[in-house]
Amino acid sequence: MFRCLTRRTIRLAVAASLMALMLLVGLSCAKTPAPTAGFTGAVTEGDLITDKPIAGLAPLTIKFTDKSTGEITEWRWNFGDGSPIVYERNPSHTYTVDGKYTVQLVVKGPGGSDPEVKTWFANILSISEAANQEVNQAREAISKCMTAAGVTQLDAEVAGWDGSSDNVLAGGGAKDAADYLTRKPFKAKYDVAQDGTICSGDPVIWGSGIVWDASYDPARWRAVGD
């Protein structure tokens, strides 16, 4: 009987050792998953025209915020303008030259790496581009205002609209075009006809280098030149 118990004990010990070994092997073979890259950005300094997408005049400084998940040991930023790679987690970068810039973040960890690429994330505009973005925002806001009021005419024509409230109204004052703007006040002042078209404007802060041109299409009055 003693011999049988000894053999049984040995078999149990061997089985337990094998199970422990298999568990250790399984744990050692389990691979850490790769991280997932992600980021956002917001303008902290400069003349922002729109925030979605980010567009403004140079110099424009953007604060980037890492939104990646997983175990990460390295952040690698490429701002798309030829500047050096940055290895900070939440860097700021200033764009100084007009252009559309693609931003890439690559995160690395024990499980591997992952890139996040956002095409044309930063749009640095020339003065004429920025002026046209602004006037187009004004047009869109006026259109949304009249649509919301269910009318095809504003309450009255308006001279020198700078984006402020209680000026461009529709539906007997029920709707205000300023409520549909993403950026105000404007840098320019616009004369708005009662049918909602912008018929002329004063460039004001844009400067004398801007020429307001409606000759090619009066309905799409625009700014040309820098």
DABEL-V801095 format. One record per backbone hydrogen bond with DSSP energy under -1.0 kcal/mol. NH is the residue of the N-H (numbers start at 0). CO is the residue of the C=O. If there is no record, write none. Layout:
# DABEL-V801095
{{NH;CO} {NH;CO}}
This chain:
# DABEL-V801095
{{4;0} {5;1} {6;2} {7;3} {8;4} {9;5} {10;6} {11;7} {12;8} {13;9} {14;10} {15;11} {16;12} {17;13} {18;14} {19;15} {20;16} {21;17} {22;18} {23;19} {24;20} {25;21} {26;22} {27;23} {28;24} {29;25} {35;68} {39;64} {41;62} {43;60} {44;60} {47;45} {48;54} {49;54} {54;49} {55;122} {56;46} {59;94} {60;44} {61;92} {62;41} {63;90} {64;39} {66;37} {68;35} {72;107} {73;107} {75;105} {76;85} {77;103} {85;76} {92;61} {94;59} {98;123} {100;121} {102;117} {103;77} {104;115} {105;75} {106;113} {107;73} {108;111} {111;108} {113;106} {115;104} {117;102} {120;100} {120;117} {121;100} {122;53} {123;98} {124;55} {129;125} {130;126} {131;127} {132;128} {133;129} {134;130} {135;131} {136;132} {137;133} {138;134} {139;135} {140;136} {141;137} {142;138} {143;139} {144;140} {145;141} {146;142} {147;143} {148;144} {150;145} {153;193} {154;168} {157;191} {160;189} {169;174} {174;169} {176;167} {178;175} {179;176} {180;177} {185;161} {188;201} {189;160} {190;199} {191;157} {192;196} {195;192} {198;190} {201;188} {204;186} {205;202} {206;203} {209;206} {210;223} {212;221} {219;216} {221;212} {223;210}}
